[in-house]
Every structure is written in C-alpha cells, then in structure tokens.
C-alpha cells in the first residue's frame, strides 16, 4: 500500500491529514474501472507492541460494515501502526453473490492490511 508509506514516514502526521485525505489518495491509486464512491473505508490504529495488534472483524451481526468502530490514529515516530483499507464490492451476479457475499446487500468486503513501525520522523 503505497499510501500507507506516507503514514510510516510521517508525511500524513506532519501535514495534519485526515481520514478523507487518506481515502482520496487510495482512490486516486485505484483502477478507474473500480468505483470508489463511498465504497472505501479506512481504519488506522496504533499499538504499544506488535504482539498487541488486534484485527477485529469489522462486520456487525446484521452484515453491515461497522464504520463507527474505525479510527484514524497514524501515530508518532516509532509507533506500531496497523493500516486497514476496506472496499465494499457490489456483486452483480445473484448466484455469485449468494456464495461470495459477506456483507448485506449482495456485497463482498475486500481488505488490505499492513502493520509496521513508523520511521523516526519529525524534529
């Protein structure tokens, strides 16, 4: 994830970037055939140690993506960070949707995750 590198190097933190800035940059890197239109969500968290990293299931009991549980904490220099980017893909074929959907509304959640230690940035 090329955009996550900007978190690792501190570029996002020093620029005061937000969740929407991160999503915009992810969408700019995506293929134009894939509609970003509200289908991309981001969860960025910090942890004390790599052993503390917890990857929670973002799908609630009703099959919806629980965006309220997401955070945007890119951390400081030296912090352990987990970046997760979610894409809610609309399955257009009912038979495939019945087999592959894991979200309500005949949708499939695609996830990319990356855990790293932030580089020593800043003053």
MMTF fields as JSON, N, C-alpha, C and O atoms, coordinates in Angstrom:
{
  "mmtfVersion": "1.0.0",
  "mmtfProducer": "UNKNOWN",
  "numBonds": 491,
  "numAtoms": 492,
  "numGroups": 123,
  "numChains": 1,
  "numModels": 1,
  "chainsPerModel": [1],
  "groupsPerChain": [123],
  "chainIdList": ["A"],
  "bondAtomList": [4, 2, 8, 6, 12, 10, 16, 14, 20, 18, 24, 22, 28, 26, 32, 30, 36, 34, 40, 38, 44, 42, 48, 46, 52, 50, 56, 54, 60, 58, 64, 62, 68, 66, 72, 70, 76, 74, 80, 78, 84, 82, 88, 86, 92, 90, 96, 94, 100, 98, 104, 102, 108, 106, 112, 110, 116, 114, 120, 118, 124, 122, 128, 126, 132, 130, 136, 134, 140, 138, 144, 142, 148, 146, 152, 150, 156, 154, 160, 158, 164, 162, 168, 166, 172, 170, 176, 174, 180, 178, 184, 182, 188, 186, 192, 190, 196, 194, 200, 198, 204, 202, 208, 206, 212, 210, 216, 214, 220, 218, 224, 222, 228, 226, 232, 230, 236, 234, 240, 238, 244, 242, 248, 246, 252, 250, 256, 254, 260, 258, 264, 262, 268, 266, 272, 270, 276, 274, 280, 278, 284, 282, 288, 286, 292, 290, 296, 294, 300, 298, 304, 302, 308, 306, 312, 310, 316, 314, 320, 318, 324, 322, 328, 326, 332, 330, 336, 334, 340, 338, 344, 342, 348, 346, 352, 350, 356, 354, 360, 358, 364, 362, 368, 366, 372, 370, 376, 374, 380, 378, 384, 382, 388, 386, 392, 390, 396, 394, 400, 398, 404, 402, 408, 406, 412, 410, 416, 414, 420, 418, 424, 422, 428, 426, 432, 430, 436, 434, 440, 438, 444, 442, 448, 446, 452, 450, 456, 454, 460, 458, 464, 462, 468, 466, 472, 470, 476, 474, 480, 478, 484, 482, 488, 486],
  "bondOrderList": [1, 1, 1, 1, 1, 1, 1, 1, 1, 1, 1, 1, 1, 1, 1, 1, 1, 1, 1, 1, 1, 1, 1, 1, 1, 1, 1, 1, 1, 1, 1, 1, 1, 1, 1, 1, 1, 1, 1, 1, 1, 1, 1, 1, 1, 1, 1, 1, 1, 1, 1, 1, 1, 1, 1, 1, 1, 1, 1, 1, 1, 1, 1, 1, 1, 1, 1, 1, 1, 1, 1, 1, 1, 1, 1, 1, 1, 1, 1, 1, 1, 1, 1, 1, 1, 1, 1, 1, 1, 1, 1, 1, 1, 1, 1, 1, 1, 1, 1, 1, 1, 1, 1, 1, 1, 1, 1, 1, 1, 1, 1, 1, 1, 1, 1, 1, 1, 1, 1, 1, 1, 1],
  "groupList": [{"groupName": "UNK", "atomNameList": ["N", "CA", "C", "O"], "elementList": ["N", "C", "C", "O"], "formalChargeList": [0, 0, 0, 0], "bondAtomList": [1, 0, 2, 1, 3, 2], "bondOrderList": [1, 1, 2], "singleLetterCode": "X", "chemCompType": "L-PEPTIDE LINKING"}],
  "groupTypeList": [0, 0, 0, 0, 0, 0, 0, 0, 0, 0, 0, 0, 0, 0, 0, 0, 0, 0, 0, 0, 0, 0, 0, 0, 0, 0, 0, 0, 0, 0, 0, 0, 0, 0, 0, 0, 0, 0, 0, 0, 0, 0, 0, 0, 0, 0, 0, 0, 0, 0, 0, 0, 0, 0, 0, 0, 0, 0, 0, 0, 0, 0, 0, 0, 0, 0, 0, 0, 0, 0, 0, 0, 0, 0, 0, 0, 0, 0, 0, 0, 0, 0, 0, 0, 0, 0, 0, 0, 0, 0, 0, 0, 0, 0, 0, 0, 0, 0, 0, 0, 0, 0, 0, 0, 0, 0, 0, 0, 0, 0, 0, 0, 0, 0, 0, 0, 0, 0, 0, 0, 0, 0, 0],
  "groupIdList": [1, 2, 3, 4, 5, 6, 7, 8, 9, 10, 11, 12, 13, 14, 15, 16, 17, 18, 19, 20, 21, 22, 23, 24, 25, 26, 27, 28, 29, 30, 31, 32, 33, 34, 35, 36, 37, 38, 39, 40, 41, 42, 43, 44, 45, 46, 47, 48, 49, 50, 51, 52, 53, 54, 55, 56, 57, 58, 59, 60, 61, 62, 63, 64, 65, 66, 67, 68, 69, 70, 71, 72, 73, 74, 75, 76, 77, 78, 79, 80, 81, 82, 83, 84, 85, 86, 87, 88, 89, 90, 91, 92, 93, 94, 95, 96, 97, 98, 99, 100, 101, 102, 103, 104, 105, 106, 107, 108, 109, 110, 111, 112, 113, 114, 115, 116, 117, 118, 119, 120, 121, 122, 123],
  "secStructList": [7, 6, 6, 2, 2, 2, 2, 2, 6, 6, 2, 2, 2, 2, 2, 6, 7, 7, 2, 2, 2, 2, 2, 2, 2, 2, 2, 2, 2, 1, 7, 6, 6, 1, 7, 7, 6, 6, 6, 3, 3, 3, 3, 3, 3, 3, 3, 1, 1, 4, 4, 4, 7, 7, 7, 7, 7, 7, 5, 7, 6, 6, 1, 7, 5, 7, 4, 4, 4, 7, 7, 5, 7, 7, 7, 7, 6, 6, 7, 3, 3, 3, 3, 3, 3, 3, 3, 3, 3, 3, 7, 7, 1, 2, 2, 2, 2, 2, 2, 2, 7, 7, 5, 6, 6, 6, 3, 3, 3, 3, 3, 3, 3, 3, 3, 3, 3, 7, 7, 7, 7, 7, 7],
  "xCoordList": [0.84, 0.0, 0.885, 1.457, 0.964, 1.81, 1.396, 2.249, 0.111, -0.368, -0.011, 0.26, -0.009, 0.352, 1.787, 2.113, 2.631, 4.028, 4.082, 4.992, 3.103, 3.062, 2.766, 3.138, 2.103, 1.908, 3.22, 3.656, 3.845, 5.088, 6.2, 6.996, 6.257, 7.316, 6.942, 7.774, 5.687, 5.24, 4.683, 4.313, 4.62, 4.107, 2.659, 2.304, 1.831, 0.436, 0.328, -0.459, 1.119, 1.041, 1.474, 0.805, 2.577, 3.084, 2.19, 2.175, 1.451, 0.546, -0.819, -1.645, -1.064, -2.381, -3.466, -4.621, -3.106, -4.055, -5.127, -4.925, -6.266, -7.426, -7.756, -7.112, -8.776, -9.264, -9.648, -9.29, -10.373, -10.808, -9.623, -9.672, -8.56, -7.351, -6.736, -6.313, -6.692, -6.141, -6.988, -6.458, -8.302, -9.216, -9.072, -9.035, -8.99, -8.824, -7.567, -7.585, -6.479, -5.233, -5.295, -4.726, -5.984, -6.182, -6.997, -6.649, -8.071, -8.934, -8.192, -8.443, -7.289, -6.512, -5.588, -5.217, -5.22, -4.334, -5.101, -4.505, -6.422, -7.228, -7.501, -7.474, -7.761, -8.125, -9.428, -10.335, -9.516, -10.711, -11.961, -13.069, -11.815, -12.977, -13.615, -14.721, -12.917, -13.429, -13.952, -13.201, -15.243, -15.87, -15.54, -15.848, -14.919, -14.567, -15.776, -15.894, -16.637, -17.853, -18.369, -19.402, -17.678, -18.14, -17.916, -18.334, -17.267, -17.015, -15.726, -15.48, -14.898, -13.608, -13.695, -14.165, -13.242, -13.173, -11.787, -11.106, -11.377, -10.03, -10.088, -10.857, -9.255, -9.085, -7.582, -6.873, -7.102, -5.68, -5.546, -6.099, -4.792, -4.656, -3.198, -2.377, -2.902, -1.551, -1.602, -2.622, -0.458, -0.326, 1.038, 1.963, 1.154, 2.415, 3.454, 4.65, 2.982, 3.888, 3.225, 1.998, 4.019, 3.434, 2.55, 1.564, 2.89, 2.086, 0.728, -0.165, 0.563, -0.708, -1.67, -2.83, -1.192, -2.024, -3.21, -3.044, -4.406, -5.648, -6.383, -6.578, -6.786, -7.541, -8.975, -9.292, -9.836, -11.242, -12.023, -11.686, -13.068, -13.961, -14.811, -15.535, -14.74, -15.484, -16.94, -17.649, -17.386, -18.754, -19.628, -19.321, -20.719, -21.599, -22.538, -22.502, -23.368, -24.256, -25.288, -25.827, -25.572, -26.543, -25.898, -26.571, -24.587, -23.897, -23.523, -23.311, -23.439, -23.053, -21.639, -21.176, -20.969, -19.643, -19.809, -20.506, -19.172, -19.299, -18.259, -17.236, -18.523, -17.58, -17.423, -16.415, -18.401, -18.309, -17.183, -16.695, -16.773, -15.709, -14.319, -13.312, -14.256, -12.967, -12.303, -12.974, -10.982, -10.185, -9.271, -9.035, -8.769, -7.708, -6.652, -6.679, -5.714, -4.622, -3.321, -2.862, -2.709, -1.482, -0.254, 0.806, -0.385, 0.691, 1.824, 1.81, 2.806, 4.013, 5.197, 5.057, 6.349, 7.583, 7.799, 7.688, 8.106, 8.399, 7.194, 7.364, 5.978, 4.776, 4.52, 4.879, 3.891, 3.417, 2.054, 1.183, 1.868, 0.635, 0.053, 0.775, -1.261, -1.994, -2.878, -3.74, -2.659, -3.473, -4.319, -3.797, -5.636, -6.545, -7.402, -7.988, -7.46, -8.296, -9.339, -9.013, -10.595, -11.723, -12.403, -12.601, -12.753, -13.521, -14.775, -14.69, -15.923, -17.199, -17.586, -17.98, -17.464, -17.66, -19.065, -19.447, -19.817, -21.168, -21.065, -20.521, -21.592, -21.591, -22.801, -23.933, -22.569, -23.655, -24.392, -25.469, -23.843, -24.49, -25.096, -24.363, -26.406, -27.052, -26.481, -26.29, -26.21, -25.691, -24.316, -24.041, -23.47, -22.143, -22.301, -21.605, -23.213, -23.446, -23.87, -23.44, -24.708, -25.158, -24.002, -24.028, -23.01, -21.874, -20.786, -20.213, -20.494, -19.334, -19.626, -18.694, -20.87, -21.133, -20.92, -21.285, -20.323, -20.168, -20.694, -20.549, -21.309, -21.986, -23.427, -23.757, -24.272, -25.654, -25.675, -24.709, -26.766, -26.915, -26.099, -25.723, -25.817, -25.084, -23.711, -23.325, -22.98, -21.674, -20.606, -20.888, -19.379, -18.222, -17.227, -16.897, -16.746, -15.749, -14.361, -14.005, -13.583, -12.193, -11.315, -11.557, -10.302, -9.477, -8.001, -7.521, -7.3, -5.84, -5.323, -5.762, -4.392, -3.864, -2.349, -1.687, -1.821, -0.377, -0.031, -0.594, 0.899, 1.367, 2.854, 3.62, 3.253, 4.637, 4.967, 4.085, 6.242, 6.69, 6.999, 7.742, 6.421, 6.696, 8.184, 8.867, 8.664, 10.051, 10.296, 9.346, 11.547, 11.843, 11.738, 12.708, 10.566, 10.342, 10.184, 10.087, 10.157, 9.955, 11.268, 12.346, 11.147, 12.299, 13.123, 14.138],
  "yCoordList": [-1.175, 0.0, 1.238, 1.638, 1.8, 2.979, 4.164, 4.915, 4.329, 5.466, 5.282, 6.264, 4.053, 3.785, 4.197, 4.506, 4.208, 4.638, 6.086, 6.459, 6.893, 8.293, 8.392, 9.372, 7.387, 7.317, 6.91, 7.515, 5.879, 5.341, 6.383, 6.396, 7.249, 8.265, 9.55, 10.446, 9.653, 10.832, 11.942, 13.0, 11.711, 12.738, 13.107, 14.286, 12.116, 12.388, 13.138, 14.076, 12.724, 13.344, 14.803, 15.663, 15.092, 16.473, 17.38, 18.595, 16.803, 17.593, 17.772, 18.538, 17.071, 17.153, 16.504, 16.93, 15.476, 14.81, 14.067, 13.694, 13.861, 13.229, 11.908, 11.509, 11.246, 10.011, 10.246, 9.454, 11.329, 11.592, 11.859, 11.493, 12.487, 12.688, 11.34, 11.133, 10.431, 9.104, 8.368, 7.801, 8.384, 7.711, 8.315, 7.576, 9.63, 10.283, 9.791, 9.544, 9.646, 9.192, 7.716, 7.319, 6.899, 5.493, 5.42, 4.677, 6.187, 6.174, 6.645, 6.147, 7.595, 8.093, 7.01, 7.058, 6.042, 4.953, 3.771, 2.884, 3.758, 2.627, 2.724, 3.806, 1.576, 1.49, 2.253, 2.199, 2.949, 3.76, 2.911, 3.447, 1.613, 0.737, 0.365, -0.174, 0.654, 0.355, 1.644, 2.599, 1.663, 2.874, 3.047, 2.188, 4.154, 4.466, 4.991, 4.726, 5.697, 6.349, 5.824, 5.156, 6.113, 5.698, 4.234, 3.757, 3.511, 2.089, 1.815, 0.677, 2.837, 2.659, 3.23, 4.351, 2.456, 2.879, 2.558, 1.661, 3.307, 3.156, 3.061, 3.763, 2.174, 2.048, 2.043, 1.125, 3.074, 3.177, 3.326, 4.249, 2.389, 2.35, 2.181, 1.673, 2.615, 2.42, 1.432, 1.276, 0.768, -0.231, -0.072, 0.485, -0.563, -0.49, -1.458, -1.166, -2.619, -3.684, -4.472, -4.49, -5.125, -5.921, -7.038, -7.415, -7.568, -8.602, -8.114, -8.919, -6.799, -6.217, -5.95, -5.603, -6.111, -5.802, -6.761, -7.98, -6.183, -6.952, -6.564, -5.382, -7.562, -7.323, -7.763, -8.951, -6.801, -7.088, -7.246, -6.647, -8.057, -8.23, -6.967, -6.62, -6.277, -5.022, -5.206, -4.224, -6.448, -6.714, -7.0, -7.883, -6.241, -6.425, -7.626, -8.276, -7.908, -9.068, -9.001, -10.034, -7.814, -7.65, -7.672, -7.453, -7.937, -7.991, -6.64, -6.499, -5.633, -4.286, -3.974, -4.5, -3.12, -2.661, -1.651, -0.649, -1.907, -1.053, 0.063, -0.006, 1.089, 2.192, 3.037, 3.725, 2.993, 3.76, 3.257, 3.998, 2.02, 1.438, 1.749, 1.395, 2.404, 2.701, 3.901, 4.784, 3.921, 5.017, 5.574, 4.943, 6.769, 7.333, 7.884, 9.055, 7.011, 7.366, 6.893, 5.787, 7.732, 7.32, 7.281, 6.816, 7.764, 7.637, 8.626, 9.494, 8.451, 9.281, 8.451, 7.263, 9.071, 8.374, 7.184, 7.31, 6.038, 4.838, 4.028, 2.938, 4.519, 3.784, 2.602, 2.627, 1.56, 0.429, 0.829, 1.267, 0.681, 1.121, -0.017, -0.736, -0.165, -1.089, -0.257, 0.488, -0.388, 0.301, -0.752, -1.724, -0.549, -1.436, -0.593, 0.411, -1.02, -0.36, -1.379, -2.508, -0.957, -1.831, -1.326, -0.126, -2.275, -1.948, -2.814, -4.042, -2.179, -2.877, -3.019, -2.052, -4.248, -4.522, -5.078, -6.087, -4.427, -4.873, -6.02, -5.86, -7.177, -8.342, -8.238, -8.133, -8.267, -8.012, -9.269, -9.172, -10.427, -11.666, -12.337, -12.693, -12.515, -13.068, -14.417, -14.619, -15.328, -16.635, -16.515, -17.171, -15.692, -15.479, -14.752, -15.058, -13.791, -13.032, -13.913, -13.701, -14.896, -15.796, -16.588, -16.923, -16.882, -17.681, -16.801, -17.17, -15.656, -14.863, -13.632, -13.042, -13.232, -12.021, -12.292, -13.349, -11.314, -11.395, -10.128, -9.946, -9.249, -8.056, -8.088, -8.784, -7.343, -7.242, -6.542, -5.884, -6.687, -6.013, -6.632, -5.947, -7.934, -8.647, -8.025, -7.807, -7.742, -7.1, -7.995, -8.816, -7.818, -8.549, -7.538, -6.566, -7.759, -6.879, -7.383, -8.526, -6.51, -6.809, -5.956, -4.758, -6.563, -5.882, -5.999, -7.049, -4.888, -4.881, -4.36, -3.311, -5.092, -4.726, -4.658, -5.411, -3.734, -3.564, -3.097, -2.118, -3.801, -3.402, -3.056, -3.759, -1.959, -1.513, -0.622, -0.2, -0.353, 0.631, 1.918, 1.907, 3.03, 4.322, 4.631, 4.289, 5.281, 5.694, 6.871, 7.522, 7.14, 8.287, 9.595, 10.048, 10.19, 11.446, 12.597, 12.38, 13.789, 14.956, 15.546, 15.189, 16.467, 17.206, 16.393, 16.869],
  "zCoordList": [0.0, 0.0, 0.0, 1.014, -1.143, -1.349, -0.475, -0.001, -0.267, 0.52, 1.997, 2.689, 2.483, 3.883, 4.175, 5.321, 3.188, 3.375, 3.878, 4.618, 3.471, 3.915, 5.411, 6.056, 5.956, 7.408, 8.057, 9.036, 7.503, 8.069, 8.123, 9.061, 7.126, 7.076, 7.799, 7.94, 8.263, 8.996, 8.133, 8.641, 6.828, 5.92, 6.255, 6.249, 6.545, 6.887, 8.21, 8.333, 9.197, 10.512, 10.467, 11.04, 9.796, 9.758, 8.909, 9.11, 7.969, 7.129, 7.783, 7.288, 8.893, 9.536, 8.704, 8.743, 7.953, 7.059, 7.849, 9.005, 7.201, 7.828, 7.139, 6.169, 7.669, 7.065, 5.607, 4.734, 5.34, 3.966, 3.043, 1.869, 3.546, 2.739, 2.365, 1.228, 3.333, 3.082, 2.043, 1.088, 2.236, 1.295, -0.098, -1.082, -0.203, -1.511, -2.212, -3.418, -1.467, -2.076, -2.464, -3.481, -1.659, -2.027, -3.314, -4.231, -3.381, -4.566, -5.812, -6.909, -5.651, -6.788, -7.353, -8.526, -6.526, -6.963, -7.552, -8.164, -7.368, -7.83, -9.324, -9.91, -9.923, -11.323, -11.55, -10.721, -12.653, -12.941, -13.153, -13.136, -13.35, -13.517, -12.18, -12.146, -11.079, -9.746, -9.132, -8.935, -8.832, -8.29, -6.818, -5.991, -6.508, -5.128, -4.356, -3.16, -4.981, -4.459, -3.117, -3.072, -2.057, -0.738, -0.428, 0.627, -1.323, -1.114, -0.353, 0.047, -0.145, 0.534, 1.945, 2.143, 2.914, 4.311, 4.847, 4.35, 5.871, 6.417, 7.937, 8.593, 8.481, 9.926, 10.198, 9.785, 10.896, 11.212, 12.725, 13.323, 13.34, 14.8, 15.198, 14.434, 16.4, 16.943, 18.106, 18.778, 18.317, 19.377, 20.036, 19.444, 21.261, 22.008, 21.461, 21.456, 21.0, 20.587, 19.466, 19.368, 18.619, 17.537, 18.092, 17.459, 19.264, 19.893, 20.357, 20.619, 20.463, 20.894, 19.736, 19.959, 18.503, 17.339, 17.287, 17.266, 17.266, 17.212, 15.943, 15.661, 15.187, 13.958, 14.214, 14.142, 14.512, 14.787, 13.493, 12.472, 13.549, 12.416, 12.284, 13.217, 11.156, 11.003, 10.576, 10.358, 10.455, 10.004, 11.228, 12.029, 11.362, 12.514, 12.306, 11.261, 13.303, 13.274, 12.152, 11.755, 11.636, 10.543, 9.165, 8.157, 9.119, 7.835, 7.275, 6.07, 8.148, 7.718, 8.188, 9.199, 7.445, 7.836, 8.963, 8.801, 10.102, 11.28, 11.23, 11.911, 10.424, 10.234, 11.501, 11.66, 12.398, 13.641, 14.54, 15.394, 14.357, 15.172, 14.608, 15.221, 13.454, 12.832, 13.488, 14.023, 13.439, 13.994, 12.905, 11.875, 13.169, 12.323, 13.263, 13.641, 13.635, 14.537, 13.906, 14.192, 13.034, 12.35, 13.251, 12.831, 14.482, 15.458, 15.279, 14.406, 16.148, 16.15, 15.691, 15.399, 15.63, 15.258, 16.184, 17.404, 15.605, 16.371, 16.807, 17.353, 16.585, 16.986, 16.06, 14.882, 16.615, 15.823, 15.272, 16.023, 13.969, 13.313, 12.484, 11.794, 12.566, 11.71, 10.793, 11.257, 9.485, 8.482, 7.786, 7.24, 7.812, 7.083, 6.147, 6.551, 4.897, 3.897, 3.454, 3.089, 3.493, 3.165, 1.893, 1.706, 1.027, -0.172, -0.188, -0.142, -0.253, -0.312, -1.786, -2.438, -2.292, -3.709, -3.945, -3.351, -4.801, -5.156, -6.153, -7.245, -5.765, -6.647, -7.565, -7.093, -8.863, -9.807, -10.25, -10.839, -9.984, -10.378, -9.145, -8.222, -9.111, -7.912, -7.453, -6.254, -8.368, -7.963, -7.312, -6.307, -7.875, -7.281, -5.954, -4.986, -5.91, -4.691, -3.534, -2.401, -3.807, -2.747, -2.147, -0.963, -2.938, -2.475, -1.856, -0.831, -2.455, -2.067, -1.209, -0.662, -1.078, -0.301, 1.189, 1.703, 1.864, 3.315, 3.984, 5.193, 3.177, 3.667, 3.19, 2.229, 3.857, 3.395, 2.04, 1.655, 1.334, 0.048, -1.066, -2.017, -0.959, -2.011, -2.272, -3.421, -1.19, -1.287, -0.669, 0.203, -1.139, -0.615, -0.077, -0.757, 1.14, 1.736, 1.378, 1.665, 0.745, 0.394, 1.304, 1.455, 1.908, 2.904, 2.547, 2.12, 2.737, 2.646, 3.982, 4.454, 4.592, 5.907, 5.871, 5.157, 6.662, 6.75, 8.154, 8.645, 8.803, 10.125, 10.019, 9.359, 10.679, 10.603, 11.798, 12.545, 11.955, 12.931, 12.175, 11.194, 12.639, 11.998, 12.064, 13.029, 11.023, 10.961, 11.916, 12.35, 12.24, 13.108, 12.336, 11.728, 12.364, 11.645, 12.622, 13.83, 12.121, 12.962, 13.447, 12.973, 14.414, 14.911, 15.807, 16.315]
}
